[in-house]
Structures are given as structure tokens and as C-alpha cells.
Amino acid sequence: MKFYNREKELEELKNVLLQSKNESKMTVLMGRRRIGKTELALKCGDATVLYFFVGKKAESLLCQDFAEEISKKLDYPILGKITSFSEIFRLVMQMSAKRPFTLIIDEFQNFLKVNPTIFSDIQRDWDLYRSNSRLNLIISGSVFTLMKKIFEDYNEPLFGRANARITLKPFSTSTLKSILADFNPDYTQEDLLALFSITGGVPWYVSLLLDYGRVTKDQMLAALTEDNSPFISEGKNILIEEFGTDYAIYFSILVSIASGMRTRAEIESELGIDNIGSYLIRLETYYRLITKSLPIFAKANSKKVRYKLNDCFLIFWFRFFYKYQSLVENNALKSLAAIVERDYSTVSGYMMERYFASKFAEEGKYIIGKWWDRKGGNEIDLIVADPIANEAWIYELKKNEEKYNAKVLKEKTKVMLAQTPELAKMKIHLGVLSLSDM
């Protein structure tokens, strides 16, 4: 798949590159795994780019790899054996004083397991040589919690050292439409919804489907449960390092949320576990995998709290692969495929809500939310409020527009406005959004 989007990020990388010609600059690239950090970094625009991948192996072996990269890219033979990254980094800083270049350090958080003192070594040499060198340093990492700790914890040595921070997000809905149109000019809205539902706009997942000819809804769903499908173990692969030995309880909470258990009471009842509050807090504030959701304009202390999983692919993975892991472990993939086909309609209906919420959010001018009462009897799918124009659009979401009942939405809206004075002051528009509006 060709390189799509990322114009703003590329522009920022090129601006930092230009600044680094006078003085060394450090950029930190963060984002979930598979989001395209490495590919973006390699497109920074520099003629000379060194790439260091921090694998989980001995420091001396890593240094051999890095020394070879220096020799190859800079035509600089290194005599003798270098066994510490401190020596490598100091050499790079010193060499950049005579010849500016870019250094990408990928999976940077792995230094924690290789040798945690490396961060202090980098801080020392960065502070010592930065002003008189011309290194464009791009640091990338996939374990979000560790990268935040390394660069945003006041007590860590590299706190405050980054000149720029870029957090990569999934493709926008408009970009997804452009990509799908390139691969399948005759795509249907069901095809688009399936692509969004499964991948959430994460580039690697999009590529796994489209590059291999899975361009329709049926083809995409079938690809999930094929023999040796990379999707089967993907959720565990990207989260097991985040959670460590506590992964089982976190996974159980996430599969409950993905399956429709939205309140703390529902999750605790489903799992038969009390007092999961601390786990929910960490999933929200530390791991940033879930969001505590309230009805639009509700007070922060409202008791109408619901939880939602932020990542579309993980919703899909927990809803199908982890929930039915016994089928996966027994290689009963045909049975799993039947379950996916059976339940996809329910999941995709929820994903359509997320699609439209994302679509409006990308415009950057609306307050977007849902509304529900305490008992959940009255619920409105999507509210888009424009505080500047003092208008709000209240939407019912239906795949098939013919199933829309304007009278029911009007009655729900009346109840909502009585409880939401912020919206009651606005000009209200009622309507429906369906597949045809995607």
C-alpha cells in the first residue's frame, strides 16, 4: 500500500529537520503499534538516515548492529569493539557536529530491559553536545505507557528534552474512503463500514486487508479467521507487554466492555468480581484504552457513567477472538467464522455510531456526544452541537433509513431537552444518519 495522509506530521518533521542543521533537535514519535511510526520517521526528508532498532538482546550485540549501521551509512569504519550504547551515542553526537544527519531510534522503550542507565547516559551527552552538534534525533516507541513515563515523568532523566512530540492517530474517515476507492472503485457503504469496524483506520490492518485483495465486506470478514490469520493473536501481541502479569484481569474487563457491558456494575456482575475501580482507572488514565463516558453536557459528578473501548480493532478482537478463545485454541476457526458472521450486524451498528462521531470530530468545531437517562430507557445515538452557531443536530442512526421513526426521536429529544439546559437554548434539528450518509 502506498503512503497515505500524514501531511501535517511530515511537515512538522521537515521543520524540525531544518532546525537541526543549526543545533541538534529531538523528536518523540508515539502511538499504538501498527500505526506507521517507523515509516513516517523514515520519510523525514533527510538524505542521510541512520536507523537503530532496539531489539530485546544484550547491549553489546545491539552496539554491534549500531556500529555496522554507522559504518555503512556514514562511511566511517569503527575500529575495535564497542559494547556500551553510551559510546555509540556520544560518537553519533560528535560526528554530527561535522556532518548533519538523522538518527532514528525505534522501539526506544526496550532500553528499559536492555540497560535502564542508558537514559541517563543519553541525557548527559545530549545536554553536553546538543548546542554544538547537528543531529536530527527521532525517537519512536510503541508501548505508550512506557514512552510517556520516559519523556513526561518529571523524575525521569529525559523529561523536557524533546523539542517536538508527535502522537500518530489512525487514518481519518475521509482518508479511509480514499484508500478503499483506490483498491475498489465500486465499493459499497457496507464495505466501508467493515473496513472501519475491523481496522479503526490503523494503517497496518488496512494494508493486511486491501493489499491482499480483501476489498469487500465478506472478503474482509473471511480474512479474519483464515488459517494463520495475523488478526487472531494481534490483541494479545500488542497488549501483553503493556499489562504484564496482570493481563488476565485487564483482558476480562476489556472483553466485558467490548461485549456491551457498559457500566461498572454490569462489568462486576459479568465477571463476578467486586471493586474493579482501580483497574478501570488505570485502563483509562494510564493505559488510555478506555474512556469514561457521560451523557452530553452532564456534570462531572454524574452517576450516569458508562465505559467504552477507544480502539475499534480491539473492540473487534475482544468481542470475537478473546471471548471465544477456546475456539481459537482448538483451531475451530470455521465455528468462529460463523459467530463473526452471526454477530457482525450488532457490532457494525455500534461501529457506525463511532464512524459518524469520528467524521464530525474531524471537522474540529463540534461538541459531540450521546445522551441517555439514568435507567437507559431513553437514549439518543448522536448529538452534534455547534456552540458558536448555537445549533445542535440530534440524530438517530439506522443502517436502513426506512426504519427511522421521527416521532420516537422527537419524544426522546423532548425528554433530553428538559434535562439538558445547554441544548435547550440551542436551535435543534432532528434527523437520521444511515449507510448512505457515510
Backbone torsions as a table, in degrees:
resi	resn	phi	psi	omega
1	MET	NA	135.9	-179.9
2	LYS	-70.8	169.7	-177.9
3	PHE	-79.5	123.5	-178.4
4	TYR	-114.6	147.6	168.9
5	ASN	59.4	-150.3	179.3
6	ARG	65.2	24.1	-178.2
7	GLU	-60.9	-43.3	-179.0
8	LYS	-64.6	-43.1	-179.2
9	GLU	-66.2	-41.1	177.9
10	LEU	-63.3	-39.0	178.6
11	GLU	-63.3	-41.2	178.6
12	GLU	-66.0	-42.5	177.9
13	LEU	-61.4	-39.8	-179.6
14	LYS	-69.7	-33.9	175.9
15	ASN	-66.1	-42.9	178.3
16	VAL	-64.8	-40.1	177.4
17	LEU	-57.6	-44.0	179.4
18	LEU	-62.0	-42.7	179.5
19	GLN	-65.2	-32.6	-177.3
20	SER	-69.5	-12.3	177.6
21	LYS	-68.9	-18.2	178.8
22	ASN	-104.4	-32.2	-178.0
23	GLU	-158.8	141.4	-176.5
24	SER	-56.9	140.5	179.7
25	LYS	-129.5	148.1	179.8
26	MET	-120.3	127.2	176.1
27	THR	-118.6	133.7	177.5
28	VAL	-108.2	123.0	177.5
29	LEU	-104.3	121.6	179.2
30	MET	-125.3	161.8	179.9
31	GLY	154.2	160.4	-178.9
32	ARG	-62.5	161.7	176.2
33	ARG	-59.0	149.0	176.1
34	ARG	76.0	9.6	-173.7
35	ILE	-87.3	-11.7	175.7
36	GLY	102.2	25.2	-177.4
37	LYS	-65.5	-45.7	-176.9
38	THR	-64.4	-45.6	-179.5
39	GLU	-62.1	-39.7	178.0
40	LEU	-63.9	-45.7	-178.8
41	ALA	-60.0	-39.8	-178.9
42	LEU	-68.0	-16.1	178.5
43	LYS	-98.8	24.9	-175.6
44	CYS	-65.5	-18.6	176.4
45	GLY	103.8	-2.8	-179.3
46	ASP	-81.7	148.7	179.2
47	ALA	-75.9	-29.6	-178.6
48	THR	-121.2	116.6	-178.0
49	VAL	-129.1	122.1	171.5
50	LEU	-94.8	138.7	-179.0
51	TYR	-123.5	115.0	176.5
52	PHE	-108.1	119.0	174.4
53	PHE	-101.7	123.0	-176.9
54	VAL	-88.9	89.7	176.0
55	GLY	-79.7	167.3	-179.2
56	LYS	-88.9	75.5	177.2
57	LYS	-145.5	177.8	-174.3
58	ALA	-59.0	146.0	-178.8
59	GLU	-57.6	-39.2	-178.7
60	SER	-64.1	-36.9	178.8
61	LEU	-70.7	-38.7	174.7
62	LEU	-60.7	-42.8	-179.1
63	CYS	-62.9	-33.4	175.1
64	GLN	-62.6	-43.9	178.1
65	ASP	-61.9	-44.6	-177.0
66	PHE	-67.7	-37.6	178.9
67	ALA	-64.3	-40.2	177.0
68	GLU	-62.7	-39.6	178.8
69	GLU	-64.7	-41.3	177.7
70	ILE	-63.2	-46.3	-179.5
71	SER	-61.6	-41.1	-177.1
72	LYS	-71.6	-48.5	-173.6
73	LYS	-81.6	-30.5	-176.0
74	LEU	-108.2	1.6	-179.1
75	ASP	52.0	49.6	-176.5
76	TYR	-129.0	97.8	-178.8
77	PRO	-66.3	129.9	179.1
78	ILE	-100.9	117.2	-179.2
79	LEU	-89.3	137.2	-179.0
80	GLY	83.3	175.4	-176.1
81	LYS	-105.5	124.2	176.4
82	ILE	-97.5	128.4	-175.2
83	THR	-116.7	-4.6	179.7
84	SER	-123.6	139.9	179.2
85	PHE	-65.5	-27.8	177.6
86	SER	-55.8	-42.9	178.7
87	GLU	-65.5	-42.9	179.1
88	ILE	-60.4	-47.9	-175.8
89	PHE	-66.7	-40.1	178.3
90	ARG	-63.2	-40.3	178.3
91	LEU	-62.3	-44.4	179.7
92	VAL	-61.4	-45.1	179.4
93	MET	-61.1	-42.8	-178.5
94	GLN	-68.5	-40.9	-179.8
95	MET	-65.2	-34.2	-178.2
96	SER	-69.9	-15.1	176.5
97	ALA	-67.0	-30.7	-179.7
98	LYS	-94.5	-28.8	-176.0
99	ARG	-144.5	109.2	-178.2
100	PRO	-67.2	141.6	176.2
101	PHE	-159.6	175.4	179.9
102	THR	-108.1	137.8	172.1
103	LEU	-120.2	122.3	174.0
104	ILE	-103.5	124.8	173.4
105	ILE	-111.0	111.0	-173.7
106	ASP	-100.6	147.5	-174.8
107	GLU	53.8	49.4	-174.1
108	PHE	-59.0	-33.6	-177.0
109	GLN	-63.3	-17.0	-179.7
110	ASN	-67.8	-15.3	175.0
111	PHE	-60.9	-23.9	177.5
112	LEU	-58.8	-34.1	-179.9
113	LYS	-90.6	-26.5	-179.9
114	VAL	-74.8	-53.8	-178.8
115	ASN	-170.4	99.7	-175.1
116	PRO	-60.7	-21.6	-179.6
117	THR	-70.8	-11.4	179.8
118	ILE	-58.7	-35.1	-178.5
119	PHE	-63.8	-40.5	177.2
120	SER	-67.7	-36.8	177.5
121	ASP	-63.4	-42.9	178.8
122	ILE	-63.4	-42.8	179.2
123	GLN	-59.1	-46.4	-178.7
124	ARG	-59.6	-50.0	-175.9
125	ASP	-74.6	-31.8	175.8
126	TRP	-63.1	-47.4	180.0
127	ASP	-65.2	-33.6	-176.7
128	LEU	-76.0	-40.8	-171.3
129	TYR	-108.7	-10.4	-171.2
130	ARG	-54.7	-46.2	-173.6
131	SER	-66.9	-28.5	-175.8
132	ASN	-107.7	11.3	178.7
133	SER	-121.7	173.3	-175.9
134	ARG	-137.1	56.7	-179.3
135	LEU	-97.1	129.7	171.1
136	ASN	-95.9	95.6	-174.4
137	LEU	-94.7	120.3	176.8
138	ILE	-115.5	118.6	-178.4
139	ILE	-109.6	127.0	-176.4
140	SER	-125.1	143.5	178.1
141	GLY	-153.4	149.9	-174.8
142	SER	-105.7	-21.3	178.6
143	VAL	-87.2	96.4	-168.5
144	PHE	-55.9	-43.7	-176.8
145	THR	-62.5	-40.9	-179.4
146	LEU	-70.6	-39.9	179.4
147	MET	-64.5	-39.8	177.0
148	LYS	-63.5	-41.0	179.5
149	LYS	-64.1	-44.3	-177.1
150	ILE	-62.4	-39.8	-172.1
151	PHE	-108.0	-13.1	-176.3
152	GLU	-119.5	-5.6	175.9
153	ASP	-84.7	122.8	-175.8
154	TYR	-55.8	-29.5	-176.2
155	ASN	-85.1	-5.0	-178.4
156	GLU	-87.7	146.4	-175.7
157	PRO	-61.4	-29.0	-177.1
158	LEU	-94.8	9.2	176.1
159	PHE	-60.0	130.8	176.3
160	GLY	78.4	2.9	-177.3
161	ARG	-85.9	-26.2	-176.6
162	ALA	-71.2	132.4	175.7
163	ASN	-83.6	-25.3	179.1
164	ALA	-147.0	145.6	176.0
165	ARG	-130.2	129.3	179.7
166	ILE	-124.2	122.7	175.0
167	THR	-106.0	113.2	-177.7
168	LEU	-78.2	135.2	178.3
169	LYS	-112.8	165.1	177.1
170	PRO	-62.4	165.2	176.2
171	PHE	-57.9	145.5	174.8
172	SER	-70.9	166.1	179.0
173	THR	-63.3	-36.8	179.9
174	SER	-67.5	-37.0	177.3
175	THR	-67.2	-41.7	177.3
176	LEU	-58.0	-41.7	179.1
177	LYS	-62.8	-41.7	180.0
178	SER	-65.0	-41.7	-179.5
179	ILE	-64.8	-47.8	-178.7
180	LEU	-62.3	-37.6	178.7
181	ALA	-64.0	-33.6	177.5
182	ASP	-65.6	-37.3	-177.6
183	PHE	-88.7	-28.3	-177.4
184	ASN	-146.2	84.3	-176.9
185	PRO	-57.5	-23.1	-178.4
186	ASP	-101.6	25.2	-176.4
187	TYR	-62.1	152.1	175.8
188	THR	-99.3	169.1	178.1
189	GLN	-67.6	-29.1	174.8
190	GLU	-64.4	-37.2	176.8
191	ASP	-63.5	-43.8	-179.9
192	LEU	-63.9	-43.8	179.5
193	LEU	-63.2	-38.9	178.6
194	ALA	-64.8	-42.2	179.2
195	LEU	-62.0	-43.9	178.1
196	PHE	-66.4	-44.0	-176.5
197	SER	-62.0	-41.8	-176.0
198	ILE	-80.0	-44.3	-171.5
199	THR	-97.6	-25.4	-174.5
200	GLY	61.5	14.6	-179.0
201	GLY	85.7	10.0	177.7
202	VAL	-75.6	121.0	-170.2
203	PRO	-54.1	-42.1	-175.2
204	TRP	-65.1	-38.9	179.3
205	TYR	-69.5	-38.9	176.4
206	VAL	-59.4	-45.0	179.7
207	SER	-64.1	-40.3	179.8
208	LEU	-58.5	-34.3	-179.8
209	LEU	-83.8	-56.6	-169.9
210	LEU	-73.6	-38.2	179.9
211	ASP	-63.8	-21.9	-178.9
212	TYR	-106.9	21.7	171.4
213	GLY	79.7	11.4	178.1
214	ARG	-89.9	84.0	-169.4
215	VAL	-113.5	-2.1	175.8
216	THR	-116.5	164.3	-179.6
217	LYS	-56.0	-49.7	-177.8
218	ASP	-62.3	-40.2	179.0
219	GLN	-66.7	-38.9	179.5
220	MET	-65.8	-46.0	-179.8
221	LEU	-64.2	-39.5	179.1
222	ALA	-64.1	-34.6	-177.5
223	ALA	-65.2	-26.3	-175.9
224	LEU	-63.1	-36.0	-172.3
225	THR	-113.8	19.4	174.2
226	GLU	-68.6	157.9	174.2
227	ASP	-57.1	135.5	178.6
228	ASN	64.6	21.3	176.8
229	SER	-62.0	127.2	178.7
230	PRO	-66.6	-16.4	179.8
231	PHE	-70.4	-25.8	-171.5
232	ILE	-61.5	-42.4	-177.3
233	SER	-107.1	7.1	-172.0
234	GLU	-62.6	-44.0	-178.9
235	GLY	-58.5	-45.5	178.4
236	LYS	-64.8	-39.3	-178.5
237	ASN	-61.0	-39.6	-174.4
238	ILE	-88.9	-13.2	-176.0
239	LEU	-113.4	-20.9	-172.9
240	ILE	-61.1	-35.2	179.4
241	GLU	-73.5	-31.7	177.8
242	GLU	-64.5	-46.4	-171.4
243	PHE	-89.1	-26.1	-178.1
244	GLY	64.5	-139.7	-173.6
245	THR	-71.5	-14.5	179.5
246	ASP	-88.8	12.6	-170.4
247	TYR	-62.2	-31.0	-174.5
248	ALA	-61.2	-46.8	-178.8
249	ILE	-68.5	-39.5	178.0
250	TYR	-63.8	-44.2	179.3
251	PHE	-61.6	-39.8	-179.6
252	SER	-63.8	-40.0	177.9
253	ILE	-65.8	-43.5	-177.2
254	LEU	-67.7	-37.1	178.4
255	VAL	-68.5	-32.4	176.5
256	SER	-65.4	-45.2	179.5
257	ILE	-65.2	-43.2	179.9
258	ALA	-63.1	-26.3	-178.0
259	SER	-91.2	2.8	174.2
260	GLY	109.3	1.4	175.5
261	MET	-80.9	105.0	-168.1
262	ARG	-101.4	-22.1	-179.5
263	THR	-104.5	161.0	178.6
264	ARG	-60.0	-41.4	-179.3
265	ALA	-62.3	-41.1	179.0
266	GLU	-64.3	-40.7	-179.2
267	ILE	-67.0	-45.6	179.7
268	GLU	-63.0	-38.9	178.1
269	SER	-65.9	-41.9	179.9
270	GLU	-62.6	-40.2	-175.4
271	LEU	-90.4	-16.1	-175.7
272	GLY	69.0	30.7	-178.0
273	ILE	-127.4	133.0	175.2
274	ASP	-95.5	162.5	172.4
275	ASN	58.4	55.9	175.6
276	ILE	-95.0	11.5	-176.0
277	GLY	-55.4	-42.8	-177.9
278	SER	-65.7	-34.4	178.0
279	TYR	-69.7	-40.2	178.6
280	LEU	-64.0	-40.6	179.3
281	ILE	-61.7	-44.6	-179.3
282	ARG	-68.3	-38.2	177.2
283	LEU	-62.4	-31.3	-178.6
284	GLU	-85.8	-52.2	-170.1
285	THR	-91.6	-30.0	-176.9
286	TYR	-96.8	-52.7	-179.3
287	TYR	-85.8	-21.8	178.7
288	ARG	57.5	38.3	179.5
289	LEU	-96.5	-23.2	178.8
290	ILE	-127.3	161.8	176.5
291	THR	-126.9	136.1	174.0
292	LYS	-83.4	114.7	-171.3
293	SER	-105.3	141.8	176.7
294	LEU	-127.2	158.0	172.6
295	PRO	-58.0	149.6	-177.5
296	ILE	-55.1	133.2	179.4
297	PHE	66.5	12.1	176.8
298	ALA	-71.2	152.5	178.1
299	LYS	-68.8	152.4	-176.7
300	ALA	-61.2	-27.5	-178.6
301	ASN	-93.0	12.9	179.0
302	SER	-61.1	146.9	179.0
303	LYS	-94.8	10.0	-179.3
304	LYS	-90.7	38.4	-173.7
305	VAL	-73.6	134.9	170.3
306	ARG	-128.6	156.0	178.0
307	TYR	-113.5	145.3	176.6
308	LYS	-138.9	146.7	175.8
309	LEU	-79.4	133.7	-173.9
310	ASN	-80.0	-27.8	-170.9
311	ASP	-100.3	119.6	-177.2
312	CYS	-60.6	-44.8	-178.5
313	PHE	-61.0	-40.5	-179.2
314	LEU	-67.6	-31.7	172.8
315	ILE	-58.3	-48.1	-179.6
316	PHE	-63.4	-43.6	-175.8
317	TRP	-66.7	-46.6	179.7
318	PHE	-69.4	-36.0	-177.7
319	ARG	-66.8	-31.0	-176.1
320	PHE	-117.1	-56.3	-171.7
321	PHE	-74.1	-44.7	-179.3
322	TYR	-78.5	-39.6	179.8
323	LYS	-60.4	-36.2	-179.1
324	TYR	-111.9	43.0	-176.7
325	GLN	-64.3	-24.1	177.6
326	SER	-63.7	-35.4	176.3
327	LEU	-67.8	-39.2	178.9
328	VAL	-63.9	-47.0	-176.8
329	GLU	-65.4	-27.0	178.8
330	ASN	-97.0	8.4	178.9
331	ASN	57.7	30.7	177.9
332	ALA	-88.8	60.8	-171.9
333	LEU	-72.2	-26.1	176.7
334	LYS	-66.9	-37.8	176.5
335	SER	-66.5	-40.6	177.6
336	LEU	-63.6	-41.2	178.2
337	ALA	-59.8	-37.8	179.1
338	ALA	-66.2	-37.3	178.3
339	ILE	-67.9	-42.6	177.7
340	VAL	-58.8	-46.4	-179.9
341	GLU	-63.7	-38.5	-178.4
342	ARG	-67.8	-42.5	-171.1
343	ASP	-99.5	-4.7	-175.6
344	TYR	-59.1	-38.4	-177.0
345	SER	-58.1	-42.0	179.3
346	THR	-65.5	-46.7	-178.5
347	VAL	-64.7	-42.7	-176.6
348	SER	-68.0	-27.9	175.2
349	GLY	-62.9	-42.9	176.3
350	TYR	-66.7	-39.5	179.9
351	MET	-65.9	-29.6	177.6
352	MET	-65.7	-36.4	174.3
353	GLU	-59.7	-45.1	-179.3
354	ARG	-66.5	-36.0	179.1
355	TYR	-59.9	-50.3	-177.3
356	PHE	-68.7	-36.4	176.1
357	ALA	-61.4	-42.0	177.7
358	SER	-64.9	-41.9	-178.0
359	LYS	-60.2	-45.0	178.5
360	PHE	-71.1	-37.4	-179.5
361	ALA	-62.4	-33.4	-179.0
362	GLU	-63.9	-19.7	177.8
363	GLU	-76.9	-19.0	172.1
364	GLY	71.2	24.0	-178.8
365	LYS	-136.7	5.2	-175.1
366	TYR	-117.1	153.2	164.4
367	ILE	-95.1	123.4	-171.1
368	ILE	-121.3	137.3	178.4
369	GLY	-170.3	-171.7	175.1
370	LYS	-122.2	177.2	174.1
371	TRP	-145.5	142.2	174.2
372	TRP	-152.0	153.7	176.7
373	ASP	-88.7	178.4	-173.5
374	ARG	-60.1	-39.5	-177.7
375	LYS	-85.7	-10.3	180.0
376	GLY	80.2	7.8	-179.4
377	GLY	-72.9	-36.9	176.3
378	ASN	-106.5	123.0	-177.6
379	GLU	-144.7	137.3	178.2
380	ILE	-118.0	130.3	-169.8
381	ASP	-66.4	-44.7	-172.7
382	LEU	-151.7	131.2	176.3
383	ILE	-126.5	128.1	-179.4
384	VAL	-121.7	109.1	-175.3
385	ALA	-110.5	133.1	176.2
386	ASP	-107.8	99.5	-175.5
387	PRO	-68.5	-21.6	179.4
388	ILE	-77.9	-47.6	178.6
389	ALA	-79.4	-10.6	-178.6
390	ASN	58.8	44.8	178.7
391	GLU	-130.9	155.0	176.5
392	ALA	-143.1	142.8	178.7
393	TRP	-112.9	124.3	-178.2
394	ILE	-106.4	118.5	-173.4
395	TYR	-117.8	138.8	162.9
396	GLU	-96.1	137.7	179.6
397	LEU	-108.0	122.7	178.8
398	LYS	-137.2	129.9	174.9
399	LYS	-58.1	-42.6	177.7
400	ASN	-104.9	113.0	-175.4
401	GLU	-60.6	-25.4	-177.9
402	GLU	-66.9	-18.0	179.9
403	LYS	-86.6	-0.5	180.0
404	TYR	-70.9	133.5	178.5
405	ASN	-117.7	101.1	-176.0
406	ALA	-62.6	-34.7	-178.6
407	LYS	-65.3	-42.8	179.8
408	VAL	-63.3	-44.2	179.7
409	LEU	-63.4	-39.2	179.8
410	LYS	-62.7	-40.3	179.4
411	GLU	-67.5	-42.8	177.5
412	LYS	-62.1	-41.3	-178.7
413	THR	-63.9	-38.1	178.6
414	LYS	-60.1	-44.4	178.2
415	VAL	-63.2	-43.9	-178.3
416	MET	-63.1	-45.9	-177.1
417	LEU	-63.8	-31.1	177.7
418	ALA	-66.7	-24.4	-178.1
419	GLN	-106.7	-3.8	-175.2
420	THR	-130.6	83.6	-176.0
421	PRO	-60.4	-29.1	179.6
422	GLU	-61.2	-39.1	178.5
423	LEU	-79.8	-32.0	-177.9
424	ALA	-61.3	-24.0	-179.7
425	LYS	-83.2	-8.1	-175.3
426	MET	-98.0	160.4	171.4
427	LYS	-75.8	125.4	-171.7
428	ILE	-105.5	134.9	174.5
429	HIS	-120.7	133.4	178.5
430	LEU	-109.3	145.5	179.2
431	GLY	-173.6	-174.0	-178.7
432	VAL	-128.7	145.1	172.4
433	LEU	-118.8	133.8	-178.1
434	SER	-132.5	-177.3	178.0
435	LEU	-53.2	-35.4	-176.4
436	SER	-66.6	-16.5	-178.9
437	ASP	-91.7	-3.8	-176.5
438	MET	-71.1	NA	NA
